[in-house]
Amino acid sequence: MGNSTLPKPSFPALTGLRAVFILWVMFVHLSRKAVPGFLLSAHENWSFGVDGFFAISGFLVMRSLEQAYSKGMDGGSKAEVVKGYLSRRVSRIWPGYYITLLSLGMFACLIRGGLYFQLKQFSSIIPSFLLFYANYVLPPLHREVPLILKILWSISFQEQFYLLLLVLVAIPKENWRAVVLFSVASSIALRFLSLLIFDLNSGDHGNRMESWLILNLDAIGWGCLAWLHIRTLRVWLGTQTRMWVAGLSLLCVFVLSVTLRSYWPSDPARAVFCTFRAISLTGIVVLVSELDRLSFNAVEILNTKLFQFVGMISFEIYLTHIFVYSVLEKSFLKESHGLFLVALPCSVFTGWMMYRFVSAPANQSMRSLLEGRRELLGFLHVRVGSRSSM
């Protein structure tokens, strides 16, 4: 491994890591008939892509909130911190998300096929997607709701978490770690307490509690904690030997937490593996960010143009890949093992189209509007101040 003396100001390798996670999410969402036999166990049990996204989100969003908070305390106000933080979250997620919902509704009404009748059947839960509480509504219906809607639970979860983080703005910064740690510990405790509440013999407990309620909080919460302790972690990873040891240890824990679910699919085992999976993924995120910050060659593949491009539009790929699957499954590729190889470039293209013509322009417009308003308020403040001094 080689490194330069000047650290990077950001972590582009984490964008490349998003590309890895979105590829795995696409694989897990593939129809079972289109998966080669030797990959069926991995397809059914090795679900870690969304937790990987959560770990990255927690790490980077906490970094963003901390930086905004520091700037606000230096010369602004808490209101400006909240506005800046929310504008970044809203401008990145809402345009693509709502366009997806609108397109889904229009497509269903025009085709009047099975999707139309499914949406009509579950029309009572449509508001939960519009208002970001679908993750609490979906569990009892998860076997009936179409996959194209079901995957959107994670968007609701993330939006709720982003709002929850605003609680930190109202309390002293030295208490942030304790609050986040309490939230993570509560999430893990609820996961194990739920084993006593739900019927373990129904087979429904794991599907409900692991995926759709608040139990993925520890994945995104560990990411937040990692950033809050980043200086300490950097000291621990201060040498190449320590980085190698940490990397191998994290990979071992991650591989075991993912693969052992194929052999112990029970709910207690699921709860244990899910907990260690979140911790190991967060550790991998920290390690990749540190290797990237110091320009180590070990993560250079994540910084290549292809990985950066796919990672940049990973959110849009997540929103559109089920559309792509639905179209291709109407063709001769329906049960073909080559379906994924065709769907991958198609999903990247549709994701890029959404990013290029929806997400990016909307993001820029919202940012410009916010910055323009700030400049106007600053100008008025200066004018009023100058008049009062005359």
Order of alpha helices (4+ residues) and beta strands (2+ residues): alpha-alpha-alpha-alpha-alpha-alpha-alpha-alpha-alpha-alpha-alpha-alpha-alpha-alpha-alpha-alpha-alpha-alpha-alpha
